[in-house]
Amino acid sequence: MMNVVFDFGAVLFGWQPQQLVTQAFPEQTRLPGQAAALAKDLFGHADWHGFDRGTLSMQAVIEQSAARLGLEHAALTELVQGIGGHLEPITGTLEVLSQLKQLALAPGRPLKLYYLSNMSVPYARTLERKFEFFQWFDGGVFSGDVFLIKPEPAIYQLLQVRYELEPAQTVFIDDLLGNVQAAQALGWQGIHFESAVQLRRDLNTHLVIQTD
């Protein structure tokens, strides 16, 4: 049995943090480099990681981030509350996922699909309600539901135990190299995602999908 495990943000769903902060805070992001710095300070901070982990509420992360970064509370509230609605599938990756699902349904091709995503509970529930292709997955783990976060080994181990995955037969796809390396340290195979075209090519080293 071959298992393919997808990360979501910047792999299956578009994630553009610099664009989000530019739209929400135009005055603070006018100069070159300011949007990148603000996005890092907001989404790369321990407060946001706590939100992803499920140990910090949406209201708490808004209040703490607004105070820490000197951001206007109402604008930050609108940004954070709206992120779930901004997450849309990346067309090329969704096509790869669809092809994998067809392989999974083919006789004699044992293949299962899972997800492992650092995502807070509100956004996770939004995606589950919004997109029917969630039904294509055989299971998965959102960090906010289990109070664990990548690249901690425990969250990979939880997915592995919950679904009885064989590490050597499990391919993990993530846009962050550190997350891929954490999976590989547990004996999983790994693909560092850069584009849908590259993903399709690399998957062919593990299983056969259409490359045209």
C-alpha positions as CSV (number, residue, x, y, z in Angstrom):
1,M,0.0,0.0,0.0
2,M,1.4,3.4,-1.1
3,N,0.4,6.5,0.9
4,V,0.7,10.0,-0.3
5,V,0.5,12.8,2.3
6,F,-0.1,16.4,1.3
7,D,0.6,19.6,3.1
8,F,-2.0,22.3,2.4
9,G,-0.7,25.8,2.6
10,A,1.4,26.7,-0.5
11,V,1.1,23.2,-1.8
12,L,-2.6,22.4,-2.4
13,F,-3.9,25.9,-1.4
14,G,-2.4,29.2,-2.4
15,W,-0.8,31.1,0.5
16,Q,0.3,34.7,-0.2
17,P,1.1,36.3,3.2
18,Q,2.8,39.4,1.7
19,Q,-0.2,40.1,-0.4
20,L,-2.5,39.8,2.6
21,V,-0.6,42.2,4.8
22,T,-0.1,44.7,1.8
23,Q,-3.9,44.8,1.4
24,A,-4.6,45.2,5.1
25,F,-1.8,47.6,6.0
26,P,-0.9,49.7,2.9
27,E,0.7,52.5,4.9
28,Q,3.1,50.0,6.7
29,T,4.1,48.2,3.5
30,R,4.8,51.0,1.0
31,L,8.6,50.6,1.0
32,P,10.5,47.6,-0.6
33,G,10.9,44.8,1.9
34,Q,8.3,46.0,4.4
35,A,5.6,43.6,3.3
36,A,7.9,40.6,3.6
37,A,9.1,41.8,7.0
38,L,5.6,42.3,8.3
39,A,4.4,39.0,7.0
40,K,7.3,37.3,8.7
41,D,6.7,39.1,12.0
42,L,3.0,38.2,11.9
43,F,2.9,34.7,10.5
44,G,6.3,33.5,11.6
45,H,6.0,34.4,15.2
46,A,5.3,32.1,18.1
47,D,1.9,33.7,18.6
48,W,0.8,32.5,15.2
49,H,2.3,29.1,15.7
50,G,0.3,28.9,18.9
51,F,-2.8,29.7,16.9
52,D,-1.9,26.9,14.4
53,R,-1.3,24.6,17.3
54,G,-4.7,25.2,18.8
55,T,-3.3,26.6,22.0
56,L,-4.1,30.3,21.2
57,S,-7.6,31.5,20.1
58,M,-8.2,33.7,17.1
59,Q,-9.1,36.6,19.4
60,A,-6.0,36.1,21.4
61,V,-3.6,36.0,18.4
62,I,-5.3,39.2,17.0
63,E,-4.9,41.1,20.3
64,Q,-1.3,39.9,21.0
65,S,-0.2,40.5,17.4
66,A,-1.8,44.0,17.2
67,A,-0.1,45.0,20.4
68,R,3.3,43.5,19.6
69,L,3.4,45.0,16.0
70,G,1.5,48.2,16.5
71,L,-1.1,47.2,14.0
72,E,-4.6,48.7,13.8
73,H,-6.9,46.2,15.6
74,A,-9.9,46.4,13.3
75,A,-7.7,45.9,10.2
76,L,-5.9,42.9,11.7
77,T,-9.2,41.4,12.8
78,E,-10.5,41.6,9.2
79,L,-7.3,40.1,7.9
80,V,-7.2,37.2,10.3
81,Q,-10.9,36.4,10.1
82,G,-10.9,36.4,6.3
83,I,-7.9,34.1,5.7
84,G,-10.1,31.0,5.5
85,G,-12.0,32.6,2.6
86,H,-8.8,33.5,0.8
87,L,-7.5,30.0,0.7
88,E,-8.2,28.6,-2.8
89,P,-6.8,25.5,-4.5
90,I,-3.8,25.7,-6.7
91,T,-5.1,24.4,-10.0
92,G,-2.1,22.4,-11.0
93,T,-1.7,20.6,-7.7
94,L,-5.4,19.9,-7.6
95,E,-5.1,18.2,-10.9
96,V,-2.3,16.0,-9.5
97,L,-4.5,15.2,-6.6
98,S,-7.3,14.2,-8.9
99,Q,-5.0,11.9,-10.9
100,L,-3.8,10.3,-7.7
101,K,-7.5,9.7,-6.7
102,Q,-8.1,8.0,-10.0
103,L,-5.1,5.8,-9.4
104,A,-6.4,5.0,-6.0
105,L,-9.7,3.8,-7.5
106,A,-8.0,1.7,-10.2
107,P,-8.0,-2.1,-9.6
108,G,-4.7,-3.5,-8.4
109,R,-3.2,0.0,-7.6
110,P,-3.4,0.2,-3.8
111,L,-2.9,3.9,-3.0
112,K,-4.3,6.1,-0.2
113,L,-4.3,9.9,0.2
114,Y,-3.9,11.8,3.4
115,Y,-3.1,15.4,4.6
116,L,-0.9,16.8,7.3
117,S,-1.3,20.5,7.7
118,N,-0.3,23.2,10.2
119,M,-3.7,25.0,10.3
120,S,-5.8,26.5,13.0
121,V,-9.3,25.0,13.7
122,P,-11.3,27.9,12.2
123,Y,-9.6,27.7,8.8
124,A,-9.6,23.9,8.8
125,R,-13.4,23.8,9.3
126,T,-13.9,26.4,6.6
127,L,-11.9,24.3,4.1
128,E,-13.8,21.1,5.0
129,R,-17.1,22.8,4.4
130,K,-16.1,24.6,1.2
131,F,-14.4,22.0,-0.9
132,E,-15.9,18.7,-1.9
133,F,-12.5,17.2,-2.8
134,F,-11.8,16.7,0.9
135,Q,-13.8,13.5,0.4
136,W,-11.0,12.3,-1.8
137,F,-8.7,11.9,1.3
138,D,-8.7,8.8,3.4
139,G,-7.8,10.8,6.4
140,G,-5.6,13.5,7.8
141,V,-4.5,15.7,10.6
142,F,-4.8,19.4,11.2
143,S,-2.4,20.8,13.8
144,G,-5.1,22.8,15.5
145,D,-7.1,19.7,16.3
146,V,-4.3,17.8,18.0
147,F,-2.2,20.6,19.7
148,L,0.9,19.5,17.7
149,I,2.7,21.2,14.9
150,K,5.2,20.4,12.1
151,P,8.1,19.8,12.2
152,E,7.7,18.1,15.6
153,P,8.1,14.4,15.2
154,A,5.0,13.7,17.3
155,I,2.5,15.0,14.7
156,Y,4.0,12.8,12.0
157,Q,3.9,9.8,14.3
158,L,0.3,10.6,15.2
159,L,-0.8,10.4,11.5
160,Q,1.3,7.3,11.1
161,V,-0.2,5.4,14.0
162,R,-3.8,6.6,13.5
163,Y,-3.9,5.3,9.9
164,E,-1.3,2.5,10.3
165,L,1.0,3.9,7.7
166,E,4.2,2.0,6.7
167,P,6.9,4.7,6.8
168,A,8.8,3.4,3.7
169,Q,5.6,3.3,1.7
170,T,4.6,6.9,2.7
171,V,5.4,9.9,0.5
172,F,5.1,13.3,2.2
173,I,4.8,16.6,0.2
174,D,5.5,20.0,1.8
175,D,6.8,23.3,0.6
176,L,9.1,23.7,3.7
177,L,12.2,21.7,3.5
178,G,12.5,21.4,7.2
179,N,9.1,19.7,7.4
180,V,10.1,17.3,4.7
181,Q,13.4,16.4,6.5
182,A,11.4,15.8,9.7
183,A,9.3,13.2,7.8
184,Q,12.4,11.6,6.3
185,A,14.0,11.3,9.7
186,L,11.1,9.0,10.6
187,G,11.7,6.8,7.5
188,W,9.1,8.5,5.3
189,Q,9.9,9.4,1.7
190,G,9.8,13.1,1.0
191,I,9.1,15.6,-1.8
192,H,10.0,19.3,-1.3
193,F,7.3,21.1,-3.2
194,E,8.2,23.9,-5.6
195,S,5.6,23.6,-8.3
196,A,2.8,21.3,-9.6
197,V,5.0,20.4,-12.6
198,Q,7.9,19.4,-10.3
199,L,5.6,17.5,-8.0
200,R,4.2,15.5,-10.9
201,R,7.7,14.7,-12.1
202,D,8.9,13.7,-8.6
203,L,5.9,11.6,-7.9
204,N,6.8,9.5,-10.9
205,T,9.8,8.3,-9.0
206,H,7.4,6.7,-6.4
207,L,4.4,5.8,-8.5
208,V,3.2,6.3,-12.1
209,I,0.9,9.2,-13.0
210,Q,0.3,10.9,-16.3
211,T,3.0,13.5,-17.1
212,D,1.3,15.2,-20.1
